[in-house]
Amino acid sequence: MNETTPAAPGPTRSSRNQTAAGQSGAAGTDAGLLAPAWAGTPVEPDVSDEAVLAALVDVEIALARAQARLGLIPERVADSIAAAVLARPLDLVDLARRARDGANPVVAFVRALTDAVAAQDPAAAEYVHRGSTSQDILDSAIMLVAERVLTRLVDDLSRVAHALARLAEQHRDTVLAGRTLTQHAVPTTLGLKAAGWLHLVLDALARTQQVLATGLPAQLGGAAGTLAGYAEYAAIDRGPGDGELPEHGVELIAPFADALGLAEPVLPWHTLRTPVAELGSVLTLVTGALGKFALDVQTMSRTELGEVAEPTAAGRGASSAMPQKRNPVLATLVVTAARQVPAHALVLAQSMLAEDERSAGAWHAEWQPLREALRLAGGAAHTAAELAEGLQVHPERMRANLALTHGAIVAERLTVALAPVLGKARAKQLLGEVTSAVARSGGELAEALGGHPLVAAHLSADALADLLDPARYLGAAGELVDRELRRYRQAFGAA
């Protein structure tokens, strides 16, 4: 019997993964490898783990400043916290892993922050996080992050609006085929199409500005929303001559919110999650508005249509296999964000069902969906601004596409013209028969109608030519564009 030496085992899937990604167990980097909709855009650092950790520190500093403002803790504590983090940066990866022990990152964060302060100022460490609870700190930090993203959204949505307004004005009367249910319908204008895009963007911009103007709220409630811990701690360092004590923790809410630059809440909102659900709603509106614009660009830039094209850049839109392709990647990035955000917002809406005074799971379920929705909306708005500002328009292709149905795109107008003499039903039937025959034969509608005895008896050649001109069947398109442009100018305070 022949003996063979067993072949050396090939690399396992696990070992291949380690070769590609590094040693197993090493911390990864959330750089957006699978999220090109936001990777590399200005919103990326605003919503990173580093940004959230920095916001947590900001909240603890603000809490200390507010307590010091009321004379509840020494003035130096806030400065000691800030100095300690600079001198001894917190280990982000370690905090993330230790978050599992408390089901939230704040428990481990407070312990690490207290240790860092103790190393610099042992006396100040006693006052870190005094009377507070994890949700006060994380909710307030997330509102800080969200406010920064919404502010950036206002800037980018404004850029999109300006670009679309220019497009609507410049192409107010540029005729193209209107399409319904994917088919040619009646003529419209690129100006009216752009005015529609502008309308949605102005809606989204107004809603975003409204949320910012109303103010995202700070969170302060203590363990179960009574502020009891804050008030109780306030008493322990007070001497007989230290003046009147706050009766409860309500006095702390306003200075705390002020120190953060957030709105003062009427109540702690630990399980009253309107602010988070509203963010989900606004982000859905923003990405939906931008997604409609981007989806239309995708359609209009198809090879067969070629009515618009994305702005070009070296390497942009390249295919890994087909050298001739220039894919509409900017529009694709916006559309993919618009398709994802509603799903994240759904989780935020469902998390309004939060039991008791603090929820076991509903609150926790919000964090990552909200962060991803913020990232996607920020990335989409920045990308849409580039798309709108550089969009290339090809009117000659629009004219060519208008002619694809050989005049049938104005069949509705001819039906109306013939209705007084043939009756509406008979006129519609006649136009249906003639346009179907033209579609089969490839002829021109003008010739077919000119040779039809019923039509020739009532319409001259000149009248027929006028009726078949798409540019003369635009209804109120121009006036509608003007109406939206007036709204745009009012929104930005222009005459």
NORJO-V228703 format. One record per helix or strand of 3 or more residues. SS is the DSSP state (alpha for helix, beta for strand). FROM is the first residue (numbers start at 1). LEN is the number of residues. If there is no record, write none. Layout:
((SS:FROM:LEN) (SS:FROM:LEN))
//
This chain:
((alpha:13:9) (alpha:43:4) (alpha:49:21) (alpha:76:12) (alpha:92:11) (alpha:105:16) (alpha:122:4) (alpha:134:37) (beta:175:6) (beta:183:7) (alpha:190:25) (alpha:228:9) (alpha:251:10) (alpha:274:27) (alpha:329:22) (alpha:362:29) (alpha:395:11) (alpha:408:15) (alpha:424:18) (alpha:445:6) (alpha:453:4) (alpha:461:7) (alpha:470:3) (alpha:477:15))
//
